[in-house]
């Protein structure tokens, strides 16, 4: 029987381990791309490397889902955290011996491979450590944990990067991964060993087939929703990821420390979204959550105007930070609604595989979006406002499409998270 309390022993330990691991990941993922941007000063190269680093996650996430459902999830977590600590320590030696942008690109791709196998285990563990009535709250807590790491990581990373460079950041992240792995040794997550269907390749093929069959035959209405999520990542999420550092560091010419505060605003926005999830679960139905995407898109308008009117760099920076903070809160809240709904629709034996397929489909457009915005920003010159306006316009169009897709999914399955959910 699932525990009735939200913060039971194992869920609490997993959350603490995630705080430590995600903090190490946050300072690392802040420092490495910033090093690339500073070393090259080229938005196209910057966006290209970000895109390449996302490809392993897209391609290997389904395999990560199979692994999550085939092996004890806590074992996957601590093995991969130990491996990440060792990888970062090895990179310290390479970087110290003169490794440059190419070495950073390789490092980012290897980290992406690890995350592709790590994240499905974490996400599929949440429903196993939470009761049904606490599931949305548990997802909100997980979102807040990720947000706190995103908030504190860039602040500390920005201060360290500006004062001592990237090397100490690498060392600090390695310590975080190692400490998280030690804690994860003591977590116990319910696990039922699946039956074997042959060799490893046969098992993988069979497991992936089960997940595809579930999505294609039993929940076909979800496909349209998932492809819309991919489009949102292509035009909106990628705009945040590439546009924020380029606009602040390169176009406005501001410091790494100020950029770190803008990145921290993303984390603070996610915390806000996680906190609001507890309240909004009772006041907003899942079919209405598409409005949150529209609000996020509309919040790009003040940024467009500030850039087009050529306001002072610090004034533009302030507008960007406020809009990013509120927009990220809306985006995080929408993600919690969507994630909870998908978990409720998925049988326990398929949680890892289905969640990884969903992640792969939704994220598959991100590398293309990052590369696209890198080229657009580099080509736009002083007209960068047009790039932001383009992303805003397409995202607004996607909002209406998202609303129709959510309505079809809820009507087909008869249940939904949030207010008005049916028993």
C-alpha positions, 0 to 999 in steps of 0.5 A: 500500500502506498504511504498516506503521508507526502513526506514519508522517509523514502520520498524525503530522502529522494528529495534531499538527494535530488536537491544536492544532485540537481544543485551540482548539475545546475552550477555545471550547466550554468558554467559550461555554456557560459564558458562557450559563449565567452570563448566564442562570442558567437550565438550560432556556435553557442546554440549549435553546441547546446543543440548537440548536447540535447541529442543524446537525451532525445535519442536515449530517453526511451532506453532510460525508461526501459532501464527504469522499469527493469532495475531498482530505481534507487540503484540507477540513481546512485550508480549514475551519480557516482559515474557523473562525479567520476566523469567531472573529476576526469574532465577536471584533468582534461580541462586543466591540461588545456581542454577548450570548447571542444572538450566542453562540448564533449562533456555536455554530451556525456552529461546528456547521456547520463541524464537520459538514463537518470531522469526517467528513474526519478520521475517514475519513482514519484508515483511509487512514493506518493499516494494518489491524493498526494501525487500532484503535490509530490510533483509540485515538490519535485518541481520546486526542488529542481527550481531551488537548484536552478535558483541557487546554482546560477547565483553561486555559479555566476559569482564563482565564474566571475571571480575564480573561473570555471575550474572551481565550479567543476570541482564543486559539482563533482562533490555534489554528485558524490554526496547525492550518490551516498544518500541514495544508497539508503533509499528504498523504492518499491520494485517488482522484478519484471519477467524476462523475454529473452536477451537484452536487445529482445527485452528492450524491443519488447518493452519499447513496443509495450510503451508504444502500444499503450500510447498508440492504441490505448491513449491515441488522443495523447499523441496530438497533445505530445506533439504540441508540447514538442512545438512549444519547446521548439518555439518558446522553451528554446527561445528562453534557453538561447535568448536569455544568455545571448540578450544579456551577455552579448547584446546588452553587454552585461556581466556574468553575475547579472546573467546569473541573477536572470537564470536564478529568476527562472528558478524562482519562477519554477518555485512559484509555479510549484507553490501555486500547484497546490492551490491551483489543483483545486481551482483550475481543471487540466483542460483550462491549463493551456491558458498558462501557455498563453500568459507565458507567450504574452509576457514576451511582449514587454521584452519585444518593446524594450528591445525595439525601443532601445531602452537602456541596458539595465532597464531592458534587463529589469524587464527581462528578469520580471517577465522571465520570472512570471512566465516561468511560474506559469510554464512550471505550473502547466508542466505540473498539470501535464505531468500529473495527468500523464502519470494518472493515465499510465499503469505502474509497470509502464511508468518509466517507459511511457514517461521517457517516451513522453520526454523524448517526444516533447524534448525532440524539438529542443535541439532544433529550436536551439540551433534555429534561435542561435542562427536567428539571433546571430543574423538579426544583429540589432533587430533581435526584437524581431526574433523574440516577436517571432517566438511570441507570435507562434507561441500564441498560435499554439495556445489555441491549438493546445486548448483543443488538444487538452479538451479532446484528451480529457473528453476521451479519458473522462478524468482530469487533474485539478478542479472539476476532476471526476472520481 
